[in-house]
Amino acid sequence: MSASDTPPATDFNEFDPDSAAPPSRSQLLSEAQVSQASELIGRLRNGLGLAILGQDELLDQVVICMLARGHMLLEGLPGLGKTELVKSLSTLLGLGFRRIQFTPDLLPSDILGSPILEDRGDGQRQLVFHKGPIFANLVLADEINRASPKTQAALLEAMQERRATVMGESHQLPLPFFVLATQNPIELEGTYPLPEAQLDRFMFKINVYGVSAETLQEIIATRNAGTPPQLEMALDENQLQELFSLTDKVHLPVAVSNYIARLVTATHPDRTTSPDQIKQFVKFGASPRAAIALAATSRASALLNRKPNVGFEDVQRVANSVLSHRIILDYSARLEGWTPAKIVDSLLESVREVGREIPEDLSV
């Protein structure tokens, strides 16, 4: 093959809108399907709003991640309702719920379970596997950074493969399966920061902040000892599966998928098209799993906003929750006051939504 015959390298900064055929009308969600999804999501969202006051954006992010079937890492100070949020979500969805308090002496078998020698009644004994708390639809890993790396690693296979392996035998976890972990950004003595490989398996990292004085006043006035109201199941298993199916059918235009690809590529400091702040302050960029997560959660964001297709604004809405924990900063970044969230914000400002300039004869 001659040099002239060599196909050009793919450049995510170039996008040809005519390179992909638009979806047919039958492929798009109908108005009735969007309305159905909106009604189901509304039930869940309203229930969470009754339990957790004054945290509208947080609740929207949680719903988006749940629709995309991803795991969440919630980081915030004690007493902000992180545990209550997870408990409320399990009640509203009617899912099996288990809470694991992570401590330095917690062992992998305390999470996964272990085989126990039992008497069969005929004079024989056999090893019988007793399932640990990981075998639930929704698992709350409370203060996950307080457990040892060996115990943290016990979650890796479960989060990625939806199964647990004990003594060479694999056991399938129930579906759907979500891990919602919390960690405290203070009192870090004796804690073990999550390794990057495990952080990457969390679709979202969400920072939980305090509420306003008005919300605090409402909590004090309406809740005895801060106890939230009793919730009832909002969605049954079939309705939840229907929501998952509708989320998967939300159309992702080629222009938006190209935008996602360019965003993730631009997080790497060794790329010539990356912004200057990425080259200067970022040590390692986001993995391909980040692009997959952006696509999935953007679909969920669009459905939450009653849209049958993804827009650029949906990607921008979830970008910080998807990318901030996947970007590793250089030591100089802190000296200059840069944080992962600030880096992602600057990235969104630097990367154009459309990968090439509009022709002059079409611009106004």
TAVENSUL-V282047 format. One record per pair of residues at least 24 apart in sequence whose C-alpha atoms are under 6 Angstrom apart, sorted by the first residue. I is the first residue (numbers start at 1). J is the second residue. D is the distance in Angstrom with one decimal. If there is no record, write none. Layout:
BEGIN
I;J;D / I;J;D
END
This chain:
BEGIN
12;262;5.6 / 13;355;4.6 / 14;355;5.1 / 14;356;5.5 / 15;355;5.5 / 29;308;5.4 / 34;306;5.9 / 43;234;5.8 / 44;234;5.8 / 51;228;5.5 / 54;215;5.7 / 64;300;5.2 / 64;301;5.8 / 67;244;5.9 / 67;300;5.8 / 68;296;5.5 / 68;297;5.5 / 70;203;5.2 / 71;178;5.5 / 71;179;5.0 / 71;180;5.8 / 71;202;4.9 / 71;203;5.4 / 72;180;4.8 / 72;202;5.4 / 72;204;4.9 / 72;205;5.9 / 73;180;5.9 / 73;181;4.8 / 73;182;5.7 / 73;205;4.6 / 74;182;4.7 / 74;205;6.0 / 74;206;5.0 / 74;207;6.0 / 75;182;5.6 / 75;183;5.0 / 75;184;5.9 / 75;207;4.9 / 75;208;5.9 / 76;184;5.6 / 76;207;5.9 / 76;208;4.8 / 77;184;5.7 / 91;233;5.8 / 92;233;4.1 / 92;234;4.9 / 93;233;5.8 / 93;235;5.3 / 94;233;5.7 / 95;137;5.7 / 96;136;5.3 / 96;137;5.0 / 97;136;5.8 / 97;138;4.9 / 97;139;5.9 / 98;133;5.9 / 98;139;5.1 / 99;139;5.9 / 99;140;4.7 / 100;141;5.1 / 100;142;6.0 / 101;142;5.0 / 102;142;5.9 / 102;143;5.7 / 102;144;5.4 / 102;146;5.8 / 102;147;5.3 / 103;146;5.2 / 103;147;4.9 / 104;146;5.7 / 104;147;4.5 / 104;148;5.8 / 107;151;5.6 / 108;151;4.7 / 108;154;5.6 / 135;173;5.6 / 137;174;5.8 / 137;176;5.6 / 137;177;4.5 / 138;177;5.8 / 138;178;4.9 / 139;179;4.9 / 140;180;5.0 / 140;181;5.7 / 141;181;4.4 / 142;181;5.7 / 142;182;5.1 / 143;182;5.0 / 143;183;4.4 / 144;183;5.9 / 145;191;5.5 / 145;192;5.1 / 145;193;5.6 / 146;191;4.6 / 146;192;5.9 / 204;321;5.0 / 204;322;5.1 / 205;321;5.2 / 206;321;5.8 / 247;300;5.7 / 250;299;5.7 / 250;308;5.3 / 250;309;5.3 / 251;309;4.4 / 252;309;5.9 / 252;310;5.3 / 259;353;5.8 / 281;329;5.8 / 281;330;5.2 / 281;333;5.1 / 282;328;6.0 / 282;329;4.3 / 282;330;5.3 / 283;328;5.5 / 283;329;5.2 / 283;330;5.0 / 284;328;5.1 / 285;327;5.0 / 286;326;5.1 / 286;327;5.5
END
